[in-house]
Amino acid sequence: MVARLGGFLGRKCDGGPGTQTLWLGLQRLDDITEMWKISMPVLAPHALDPPLVSSINVGKDKLVKGDARNNTP
């Protein structure tokens, strides 16, 4: 993936990517990462919030409505 970002085409006769191609790919990946860090708080602030965890504990013996164990919708 990094080689592709550096311009490596991946044809059968090309061989492997060289150091310059990998270096250019790493620089481009760094640019993409920096732009992602800048844009995520602005474009999708909800995506950076940690997931909500329920404080309700359901034991092994207790069944919850909609649970697959009690076959209720």
C-alpha positions as CSV (number, residue, x, y, z in Angstrom):
1,M,0.0,0.0,0.0
2,V,2.8,2.4,0.8
3,A,4.5,1.6,-2.5
4,R,1.3,2.4,-4.3
5,L,1.1,5.7,-2.6
6,G,4.7,6.3,-3.8
7,G,3.8,5.6,-7.4
8,F,4.6,1.9,-7.7
9,L,2.4,0.3,-10.4
10,G,2.9,-3.3,-9.5
11,R,3.1,-4.7,-13.0
12,K,4.6,-8.2,-13.4
13,C,7.7,-7.1,-15.1
14,D,8.5,-4.2,-12.7
15,G,10.0,-6.1,-9.9
16,G,9.8,-4.8,-6.3
17,P,9.4,-1.1,-5.3
18,G,12.7,0.7,-4.6
19,T,13.7,2.8,-1.7
20,Q,12.7,6.1,-3.3
21,T,9.2,4.8,-4.1
22,L,8.8,3.6,-0.5
23,W,10.1,7.0,0.8
24,L,7.7,8.9,-1.3
25,G,4.8,6.6,-0.2
26,L,5.7,7.1,3.4
27,Q,5.7,10.9,2.9
28,R,2.3,10.8,1.3
29,L,1.0,8.5,4.0
30,D,2.2,11.0,6.6
31,D,0.4,13.9,4.7
32,I,-2.8,11.8,4.6
33,T,-2.6,11.1,8.3
34,E,-2.0,14.7,9.2
35,M,-5.0,15.8,7.1
36,W,-7.2,13.1,8.8
37,K,-6.2,14.4,12.2
38,I,-7.1,18.0,11.2
39,S,-10.4,17.1,9.5
40,M,-11.9,14.6,11.8
41,P,-12.8,16.9,14.7
42,V,-14.4,19.3,12.2
43,L,-16.2,17.0,9.9
44,A,-17.2,14.1,12.2
45,P,-16.7,15.1,15.9
46,H,-19.0,12.2,17.0
47,A,-16.6,9.7,15.4
48,L,-13.9,10.6,18.0
49,D,-16.1,10.0,21.1
50,P,-15.5,6.8,23.0
51,P,-18.3,4.3,22.7
52,L,-21.1,4.4,25.2
53,V,-21.1,1.6,27.8
54,S,-24.2,0.6,29.5
55,S,-24.1,0.6,33.3
56,I,-26.8,-2.1,33.5
57,N,-25.3,-5.5,34.4
58,V,-27.2,-8.5,33.1
59,G,-26.2,-11.8,34.7
60,K,-26.1,-15.2,33.1
61,D,-29.5,-16.2,34.6
62,K,-31.3,-13.0,33.7
63,L,-32.8,-12.6,30.3
64,V,-33.3,-9.3,28.4
65,K,-36.1,-8.6,26.0
66,G,-34.8,-9.1,22.5
67,D,-32.1,-11.5,23.7
68,A,-31.5,-14.5,21.5
69,R,-31.5,-16.8,24.5
70,N,-35.2,-16.3,25.2
71,N,-36.3,-16.1,21.6
72,T,-38.4,-12.9,22.0
73,P,-38.3,-10.1,19.4
